[in-house]
Amino acid sequence: METFIGILALILGIAGIIGSVAPALPGPPVSWLGMLVLYIWGGGTNGAGDPLSTRFLLIWLAIVAVVSVLDYFVPAYFTKVTGGSKWGGRGAMAGLFIGLIYPPVGMILGSLAGAFAGELLFAGKDTATSLKSAFGAFLGFLFGTGLKLICSAVMLFYIVIYAF
C-alpha cells in the first residue's frame, strides 16, 4: 500500500509540473496534493528518518497560495512597470483569460495582444509604447510560469525524498 501511495504522490507531483505550463491543471496545487497524500496515507520519512510534518505541509500550502495568486497579477504588474497604463494591465489579464482556450500559445499571444490593444485603443498610446507594454506582459507571463515551475519542482523533490 505504501508503494501505491508513493506512486500516486509522484504522479501528482509530475502532473503539477505539467500543469505549471499547461493551464488545464493548476500546477502547484496539484503538486501540493501529492504531498498531502503522502502526509495522510503514507507518512513517509526523509533520509534522516524525519516524518513529513504538519508545519512543513502548511508552509508549502502558503507558498502555493502566494504563487497561485501572483501568477494572475504578475503580467499586469510587468505591463505597468514597462510603462503601460491600467488599460494595458487589464488588457493583459483579459488576453490571458481569453488565451486559455488555446494553451499555452494562446495565453502568451493573448497576454501580448491584450496589453497591446489596451494601450493602443483605450490609453491612446502610440505603437512603440504599446509594444513595450506588450513585451512587459510577456515577461510577466514568463515570470509567473517560472515561479510555478520552481514551486512544483521543489515539491516534486520533497515527494521523492519522503516517498522513496
HELIX and SHEET records of a PDB file:
HELIX    1   1 GLU A    2  VAL A   21  1                                  20    
HELIX    2   2 GLY A   27  VAL A   37  1                                  11    
HELIX    3   3 LEU A   38  GLY A   42  3                                   5    
HELIX    4   4 THR A   54  VAL A   81  1                                  28    
HELIX    5   5 LYS A   86  ILE A   98  1                                  13    
HELIX    6   6 GLY A   99  ILE A  101  5                                   3    
HELIX    7   7 VAL A  105  ALA A  117  1                                  13    
HELIX    8   8 GLY A  118  PHE A  122  3                                   5    
HELIX    9   9 THR A  127  ALA A  163  1                                  37    
END                                                                             
